[in-house]
Amino acid sequence: MNSKSEIFRGKLAKYLLLAVLLLLALFPVYWMFVSSFRQNSDLTRLPPKFLPFDVGASLENYGRILANPRYLTYYQNSLIVAFGTVAVCLVVAVMAGYVLSRYNFPGKILLQTGILSVQMFPLVAILISLFTFYSDMKLTNTYQGLILADTSIALPFSIWFMKSFFDTIPNSLDEAATIDGCGRLRTLFQIIVPLSRPGLLAVGIYTFLLSWDDFIFSLTLMSKDELRTLPVGIANSFAGELLFDWSGMMTISVVASVPVLLLFIFLQRYMIAGLTQGSVKG
Amino acid sequence: MNNLQAERIRPTQKSFALSKTAKDRIFVAVMLSPALVILVLVIGAPIVKGIWMSFFEYTLAMRTNPQWNNFENYTKLIKTGEIFTYFLNTLLFVAFVVAIQAVIAMTVALLLNSKMRGRSIYRSLFLIPWTIPSVVVALLWMWLLQPQYGVLNYLLSRVGLVEQGTQWTQHPSLAMVSIIIAAVWRQFPMMMVMFLAGLQSVPLELAEAAAIDGANRRQIFRHVTIPCMRAVLDTTIIIAIINNFQMFTIIYNMTAGGPVDKTTTLSIAAYVKAFSQFDFGSGSAIGVMWLVVLGGGIYLYNRFSAKSHDIY
């Protein structure tokens, strides 16, 4: 029979397993932060000091990294591209998602499947010919070009997410608005969009993360150093001569992770909604 | 006279006024056009041009004058056998990353799905790796696995699993292991959240009924939980497979495909062909073969999984 000690043992095993997995998940992040507060001379000494204040911690690395104007430029570029992508993607996805949710027309199913299957096309292969188009149209080394490319990657999921979000808003609202003499566009932007804030936030965050994380588009479409985004900027500066500056590398890593961590802390609910919506409802 | 004019005007007015359906159609077309224009310009047209380019000698020098080269981009890749290496590396990477993360994600999801205090806090903590940008993930794991001073290398060598000073990212077989570890670490949280949402959609009554009928926990998991969240499992795993076929950032920054092509996946190979060797034709040919194989695989998977749905 299930004795009390047996249940206790089961619980203990469960929490032990949970603790081990949690340690594996979080230790690398912990180590990134710890390394960013230490000097290279302390990091290259064995055995490593595991506790945060075993060796002197200082903000010196942050001063050193943030005083370098290159990183501020990369940071600024990343922010411009990410916010630009979010803006374009939201407007386009709301428009497309709304008509896919409210209207029927021939070829709708085919169109929806087509939009979604775009995601499985080999990105690198697309990039090769996209690069030739961009060169011809003088779109390389422009923010617009990179924003357009990032948008196209975020769009399929965003459209589909907005469509399923609009599906949850009753159509009777649209009908009431029409009877009151509201045009189609006004119905969308004055009645439906204000009710869709959670959906817009989820799509906005998803798009921001995708653009912030983008490496390959920025690597190939931006060749001028002053236009590079943070991921490529970091990779370039630590691939070569600075390979042994581990504390600097971890410092800029923390700096690059902070916007996403902040988003996560404050807007977790919407991020998780964006993540799960897809597989669970679809 | 007046009547006659009025009669004349009415029909013309009617033919100019659009029916409601026609207005709807125009509205739909206008609203969809920005999305379609972007997708066609940035994805559709490049795919078509990529297929076209793959049949030509299309190098940086010959950009204005590409030459039909009688399938040489394809035959070269097959004759040298390199395409098989790329496929094999990609399949190894994708299979291990998806399988390992599925097991870890399911374990964590099952642990978090039971009654416990502070469940949402645990879920948040587990999600943190997913917030770290991919480039940072690559650098961070290079630091953890750094031969002389890497913490993980130090710990593993103390336990006796590896020798102190092991060059993970330059070792013929450990290079693959290191990119798999980094990718799993970044991705499993997302899968865990999906699985958790799927588990929570399994009706409790079903599991209870099975328990009353004498099923043990393993049987309930195998015959109730898994079939109930089959749709979630399928979607999540297909998405993970597609995403890992695309994986570039972590591999490129940790091993760049090395040592000697040991971690050169299709995406790395296509990139190197096009942007390091400036052979756009061969790069595109890799992309075309990749598209065909992945598309075929997903088609087969869908048919296979549609059949297995019928069994339940």
Chai-1 contact restraints between the chains, C-beta under 6 A:
chainA,res_idxA,chainB,res_idxB,connection_type,confidence,min_distance_angstrom,max_distance_angstrom,comment,restraint_id
A,L18,B,L111,contact,1.0,0.0,6.0,A-B,restraint_1
A,L21,B,V108,contact,1.0,0.0,6.0,A-B,restraint_2
A,A25,B,F126,contact,1.0,0.0,6.0,A-B,restraint_3
A,A25,B,P129,contact,1.0,0.0,6.0,A-B,restraint_4
A,P28,B,L140,contact,1.0,0.0,6.0,A-B,restraint_5
A,P28,B,L144,contact,1.0,0.0,6.0,A-B,restraint_6
A,V29,B,I128,contact,1.0,0.0,6.0,A-B,restraint_7
A,W31,B,V151,contact,1.0,0.0,6.0,A-B,restraint_8
A,M32,B,L140,contact,1.0,0.0,6.0,A-B,restraint_9
A,T44,B,Y149,contact,1.0,0.0,6.0,A-B,restraint_10
A,P48,B,V151,contact,1.0,0.0,6.0,A-B,restraint_11
A,P48,B,Y154,contact,1.0,0.0,6.0,A-B,restraint_12
A,V92,B,P34,contact,1.0,0.0,6.0,A-B,restraint_13
A,V92,B,A35,contact,1.0,0.0,6.0,A-B,restraint_14
A,M95,B,M31,contact,1.0,0.0,6.0,A-B,restraint_15
A,A96,B,L32,contact,1.0,0.0,6.0,A-B,restraint_16
A,A96,B,A35,contact,1.0,0.0,6.0,A-B,restraint_17
A,V99,B,V28,contact,1.0,0.0,6.0,A-B,restraint_18
A,V99,B,M31,contact,1.0,0.0,6.0,A-B,restraint_19
A,Y103,B,D24,contact,1.0,0.0,6.0,A-B,restraint_20
A,Y103,B,V28,contact,1.0,0.0,6.0,A-B,restraint_21
A,F105,B,V28,contact,1.0,0.0,6.0,A-B,restraint_22
A,V118,B,I43,contact,1.0,0.0,6.0,A-B,restraint_23
A,M120,B,I242,contact,1.0,0.0,6.0,A-B,restraint_24
A,F121,B,I47,contact,1.0,0.0,6.0,A-B,restraint_25
A,P122,B,G287,contact,1.0,0.0,6.0,A-B,restraint_26
A,P122,B,W290,contact,1.0,0.0,6.0,A-B,restraint_27
A,P122,B,L291,contact,1.0,0.0,6.0,A-B,restraint_28
A,L123,B,Q246,contact,1.0,0.0,6.0,A-B,restraint_29
A,V124,B,S267,contact,1.0,0.0,6.0,A-B,restraint_30
A,V124,B,A270,contact,1.0,0.0,6.0,A-B,restraint_31
A,V124,B,Y271,contact,1.0,0.0,6.0,A-B,restraint_32
A,A125,B,G50,contact,1.0,0.0,6.0,A-B,restraint_33
A,A125,B,A270,contact,1.0,0.0,6.0,A-B,restraint_34
A,A125,B,G287,contact,1.0,0.0,6.0,A-B,restraint_35
A,I126,B,I43,contact,1.0,0.0,6.0,A-B,restraint_36
A,I126,B,P46,contact,1.0,0.0,6.0,A-B,restraint_37
A,I128,B,A274,contact,1.0,0.0,6.0,A-B,restraint_38
A,I128,B,F280,contact,1.0,0.0,6.0,A-B,restraint_39
A,I128,B,G283,contact,1.0,0.0,6.0,A-B,restraint_40
A,I128,B,S284,contact,1.0,0.0,6.0,A-B,restraint_41
A,S129,B,P46,contact,1.0,0.0,6.0,A-B,restraint_42
A,S129,B,K49,contact,1.0,0.0,6.0,A-B,restraint_43
A,S129,B,G50,contact,1.0,0.0,6.0,A-B,restraint_44
A,S129,B,M53,contact,1.0,0.0,6.0,A-B,restraint_45
A,L130,B,P46,contact,1.0,0.0,6.0,A-B,restraint_46
A,A149,B,V42,contact,1.0,0.0,6.0,A-B,restraint_47
A,S152,B,I38,contact,1.0,0.0,6.0,A-B,restraint_48
A,S152,B,L39,contact,1.0,0.0,6.0,A-B,restraint_49
A,S152,B,V42,contact,1.0,0.0,6.0,A-B,restraint_50
A,S152,B,I43,contact,1.0,0.0,6.0,A-B,restraint_51
A,R184,B,F27,contact,1.0,0.0,6.0,A-B,restraint_52
A,D213,B,P133,contact,1.0,0.0,6.0,A-B,restraint_53
A,D213,B,S134,contact,1.0,0.0,6.0,A-B,restraint_54
A,F215,B,V135,contact,1.0,0.0,6.0,A-B,restraint_55
A,F215,B,T249,contact,1.0,0.0,6.0,A-B,restraint_56
A,I216,B,F248,contact,1.0,0.0,6.0,A-B,restraint_57
A,P231,B,V135,contact,1.0,0.0,6.0,A-B,restraint_58
A,I234,B,V135,contact,1.0,0.0,6.0,A-B,restraint_59
A,A235,B,V135,contact,1.0,0.0,6.0,A-B,restraint_60
A,A235,B,N253,contact,1.0,0.0,6.0,A-B,restraint_61
A,W246,B,W143,contact,1.0,0.0,6.0,A-B,restraint_62
A,M249,B,L139,contact,1.0,0.0,6.0,A-B,restraint_63
A,S253,B,V136,contact,1.0,0.0,6.0,A-B,restraint_64
A,S253,B,L139,contact,1.0,0.0,6.0,A-B,restraint_65
A,A256,B,P133,contact,1.0,0.0,6.0,A-B,restraint_66
A,A256,B,V136,contact,1.0,0.0,6.0,A-B,restraint_67
A,S257,B,I132,contact,1.0,0.0,6.0,A-B,restraint_68
A,S257,B,V136,contact,1.0,0.0,6.0,A-B,restraint_69
A,V260,B,T131,contact,1.0,0.0,6.0,A-B,restraint_70
A,L261,B,T131,contact,1.0,0.0,6.0,A-B,restraint_71
A,F264,B,T131,contact,1.0,0.0,6.0,A-B,restraint_72
A,I272,B,V193,contact,1.0,0.0,6.0,A-B,restraint_73
A,L275,B,V193,contact,1.0,0.0,6.0,A-B,restraint_74
A,T276,B,V193,contact,1.0,0.0,6.0,A-B,restraint_75
A,T276,B,M194,contact,1.0,0.0,6.0,A-B,restraint_76
A,T276,B,A197,contact,1.0,0.0,6.0,A-B,restraint_77
A,S279,B,M194,contact,1.0,0.0,6.0,A-B,restraint_78
A,S279,B,V232,contact,1.0,0.0,6.0,A-B,restraint_79
A,S279,B,T235,contact,1.0,0.0,6.0,A-B,restraint_80
A,S279,B,T236,contact,1.0,0.0,6.0,A-B,restraint_81
A,V280,B,A197,contact,1.0,0.0,6.0,A-B,restraint_82
A,V280,B,V232,contact,1.0,0.0,6.0,A-B,restraint_83
